[in-house]
Amino acid sequence: QVQLVESGGGLVQAGGSLRLSCAASGRIFSNYVMGWFRQAPGKEREFVAGIRWSGSNTYYADSVKGRFTISRDTSKNTVYLQMNSLKREATAAYYCAADHNWGAVVNVSPGEYDYWGQGTQVTVSS
């Protein structure tokens, strides 16, 4: 079992920055892919970024490339999402997730992820 706890959400003005954290506990295997997803009201949950626990390979949705950075600190069992140049459309609940993934392709479908945090709200004001 893996437990994930997100933090760092809040209210920020458009153009500002936030850093989300996801603290993981339990058995984190090297093949895990850690992902960040977001879900705005009335919309489906969407992939934002992912990183392999065993390495530094990172993956991003096109909408956030160049502005968001995902990273992980294995000594702290924590995954981060640095969000810069935030836009109003980034307003959503952000979720951390873990995918027990032996494949070469990072899954972007929420249904492929095995563990989820409770989410943290990000609100971007104009």
Number of C-alpha atoms within 10 A of each C-alpha: 8 15 17 22 18 23 19 15 18 14 14 18 14 17 14 14 17 18 16 22 22 26 18 22 14 10 9 19 13 13 15 20 26 30 30 27 22 22 19 16 9 6 9 10 18 17 20 25 25 28 23 21 23 14 11 11 13 17 19 20 14 9 10 17 12 11 13 20 19 24 20 21 11 12 6 10 15 19 24 23 23 14 20 17 14 21 19 15 11 19 20 21 18 28 26 31 28 26 22 16 19 11 9 6 8 21 17 19 11 19 9 14 19 14 16 21 20 14 22 21 20 21 20 20 16 9
